[in-house]
Amino acid sequence: MLLTFSFSIVVFNLSCEKDVNAQNTNTVAPQVVGLILFSKNGDKSNEIWFAKYDGSNATKVSIASFPVGGDMDRSTMKISPDGKKIFFCMYIPSTNMQSIYSCNSDGTGLTKIIEDADEIAQVF
């Protein structure tokens, strides 16, 4: 009886280990591209920069279709883990709203993703 009990524990442990290994093979680690976003004094309100962590390959991004009078909050700029999207907050005086926008890393495809967001600083 003790031999049967020991054998069943070993079989159970092996079956659990296979399930755990099978589940872990589907996990995808996020890709980190190693980029920083920044602005420079004198840039227009629709211009930001990105560069590698060491400061090389600095590239200016001019955001297309920028709303007239829009005021980007540059302290909220973030880049997606894959480096394909840029996110930021913008205040539009004509609507009296602060919203969260995204665009492609080349400045195209400006999209409002959250309208009339309140206390955005806590989101970023």
Buried (B, 14 or more C-beta within 10 A) or exposed (E): EEEEEEEEEEEEEEEEEEEEEEEEEEEEEEEEBEBBBEBEEEBEBBBBBBBEEEEEEEEEBEBEEBBEEBEBBBEBBBBBEEBEBBBBBBBBEEEEBBBBBBBBBEBEBBEBEBEEBEEBEEEE
